[in-house]
Amino acid sequence: ELAHHFSRGEKLCVMLGDNIIEKNIARAAEDFRNQERGAKILLKEVADPERFGVPEIDGDRILSIEEKPTTPKSNYAVTGLYFYDNDVLDIAANVTPSARGELEITDVNNRYAEWGTLRHHVVDGWWTDAGTIPSLYHATQLVAAAEDASVLRMPEVGASP
């Protein structure tokens, strides 16, 4: 309901707050601006797709997304970066809580998949979420390595901070 106020009928980009990516999403955003309708999700190939929402892909279309499947239909994880046309507001308003008692973004994305208007973009570089202590630590290591930062090294005794 809050999104109606600031979207003003325009397309939206949604990024979950615990997502961190190495590269930018400018190309994905431009591609979505040129997409007449529907949604675009950002994907990343991962070694352990069963931990994530996993898409079934057919060319440039996503056929469906399954949350934490035991037998994944691809090696891609759905990241927490999404682009939506303004239909998302009506779709989201009609989502019902899952068995976990939560409103699931996968239900929104699967509605676009049913309509045949869900596209994807594979994220360049690394992607991680920082939603747990281990993943936050991993994210810190990735950012530090990318920036050649010394945040993970202990300062020398007597050195100023």
C-alpha positions as CSV (number, residue, x, y, z in Angstrom):
1,E,0.0,0.0,0.0
2,L,2.9,2.4,0.8
3,A,4.4,1.8,-2.7
4,H,1.3,3.2,-4.4
5,H,2.3,6.7,-3.0
6,F,5.9,6.8,-4.3
7,S,5.6,4.6,-7.4
8,R,3.1,7.0,-9.1
9,G,2.3,4.3,-11.6
10,E,5.9,3.9,-12.7
11,K,8.1,0.8,-12.8
12,L,9.8,-0.2,-9.5
13,C,13.1,-1.7,-8.4
14,V,13.1,-3.6,-5.2
15,M,16.3,-4.7,-3.4
16,L,16.3,-6.6,-0.2
17,G,18.5,-4.9,2.4
18,D,20.7,-7.9,3.0
19,N,21.9,-8.3,-0.6
20,I,25.4,-7.2,-1.6
21,I,26.7,-7.4,-5.1
22,E,30.2,-6.7,-6.5
23,K,29.2,-5.1,-9.8
24,N,26.4,-2.7,-10.7
25,I,23.0,-3.5,-12.1
26,A,22.9,-0.7,-14.7
27,R,22.6,-3.1,-17.7
28,A,19.8,-5.0,-16.1
29,A,18.0,-1.8,-15.2
30,E,18.3,-0.5,-18.8
31,D,17.1,-3.8,-20.2
32,F,14.1,-3.6,-17.9
33,R,13.3,0.0,-18.9
34,N,13.0,-1.4,-22.5
35,Q,10.9,-4.3,-21.4
36,E,7.3,-3.5,-22.3
37,R,5.7,-5.2,-19.3
38,G,6.3,-7.7,-16.6
39,A,9.2,-8.3,-14.2
40,K,12.9,-9.0,-14.2
41,I,14.7,-10.9,-11.5
42,L,18.4,-11.1,-11.0
43,L,20.0,-14.5,-10.7
44,K,23.4,-15.8,-9.7
45,E,24.8,-19.3,-10.4
46,V,25.6,-21.0,-7.1
47,A,27.1,-24.3,-5.9
48,D,24.2,-24.9,-3.5
49,P,20.9,-23.8,-5.2
50,E,18.8,-25.9,-2.8
51,R,19.3,-23.1,-0.2
52,F,17.5,-20.5,-2.3
53,G,14.6,-19.9,-4.6
54,V,15.5,-21.6,-7.8
55,P,14.1,-20.8,-11.3
56,E,13.2,-23.1,-14.1
57,I,14.5,-21.3,-17.1
58,D,13.4,-21.6,-20.8
59,G,15.5,-19.2,-23.0
60,D,14.8,-15.7,-21.7
61,R,11.7,-16.7,-19.8
62,I,11.4,-18.0,-16.2
63,L,8.7,-20.8,-16.1
64,S,8.5,-21.0,-12.4
65,I,10.5,-20.6,-9.1
66,E,10.6,-23.1,-6.4
67,E,11.8,-22.2,-2.8
68,K,14.5,-24.4,-1.4
69,P,13.9,-27.4,-3.7
70,T,15.5,-30.8,-2.9
71,T,16.0,-31.3,-6.6
72,P,16.8,-27.9,-8.2
73,K,15.8,-27.3,-11.8
74,S,18.8,-25.1,-12.3
75,N,22.0,-24.0,-10.6
76,Y,20.7,-20.4,-10.2
77,A,19.6,-18.6,-7.1
78,V,17.1,-15.9,-7.2
79,T,18.8,-12.9,-5.6
80,G,17.0,-10.2,-3.7
81,L,17.0,-7.8,-6.6
82,Y,13.8,-7.4,-8.6
83,F,12.3,-5.1,-11.2
84,Y,8.5,-4.8,-11.6
85,D,6.0,-3.0,-13.7
86,N,3.2,-1.4,-11.7
87,D,1.0,-4.6,-11.8
88,V,3.2,-5.7,-8.8
89,L,1.1,-3.6,-6.5
90,D,-2.1,-5.4,-7.3
91,I,-0.4,-8.8,-7.3
92,A,1.2,-8.2,-3.9
93,A,-2.1,-7.0,-2.5
94,N,-3.6,-10.4,-3.3
95,V,-0.8,-12.7,-2.0
96,T,-1.8,-14.9,0.9
97,P,0.5,-16.0,3.7
98,S,2.5,-19.2,3.0
99,A,2.7,-22.2,5.3
100,R,5.4,-20.3,7.2
101,G,2.8,-17.5,7.8
102,E,4.8,-15.1,5.6
103,L,4.0,-13.2,2.4
104,E,6.5,-14.6,-0.1
105,I,8.0,-12.6,-2.9
106,T,8.3,-15.9,-4.8
107,D,4.5,-15.9,-5.1
108,V,4.6,-12.5,-6.7
109,N,7.4,-13.6,-9.1
110,N,5.5,-16.8,-10.0
111,R,2.4,-14.8,-11.0
112,Y,4.6,-13.0,-13.6
113,A,6.0,-16.4,-14.6
114,E,2.4,-17.7,-15.1
115,W,1.7,-14.7,-17.4
116,G,4.9,-15.4,-19.3
117,T,6.3,-11.9,-18.5
118,L,9.1,-12.8,-16.0
119,R,12.6,-12.3,-17.4
120,H,16.0,-12.6,-15.8
121,H,19.5,-11.2,-15.7
122,V,22.5,-13.0,-14.4
123,V,24.5,-10.9,-11.9
124,D,28.1,-10.1,-12.9
125,G,30.7,-10.7,-10.2
126,W,29.9,-12.0,-6.8
127,W,26.6,-11.8,-4.9
128,T,25.8,-12.6,-1.3
129,D,23.2,-11.9,1.3
130,A,24.1,-10.8,4.7
131,G,21.1,-12.2,6.5
132,T,22.9,-14.4,8.9
133,I,26.1,-14.0,11.0
134,P,28.1,-16.5,8.7
135,S,26.8,-14.8,5.5
136,L,27.6,-11.3,7.0
137,Y,31.1,-12.5,7.8
138,H,31.4,-13.9,4.2
139,A,30.1,-10.6,2.8
140,T,32.7,-8.7,4.8
141,Q,35.5,-10.9,3.5
142,L,34.3,-10.4,-0.1
143,V,34.0,-6.6,0.2
144,A,37.4,-6.4,2.0
145,A,39.1,-8.5,-0.8
146,A,37.4,-6.4,-3.5
147,E,38.6,-3.2,-1.8
148,D,42.0,-4.7,-0.8
149,A,41.0,-3.5,2.7
150,S,42.8,-4.2,5.8
151,V,39.7,-4.5,7.9
152,L,40.3,-8.2,8.5
153,R,43.9,-7.7,9.8
154,M,44.8,-6.9,13.4
155,P,46.6,-3.6,13.8
156,E,50.2,-3.8,14.9
157,V,50.8,-3.2,18.6
158,G,51.4,0.5,19.1
159,A,50.1,1.5,15.7
160,S,47.5,4.2,15.5
161,P,44.0,3.2,14.2
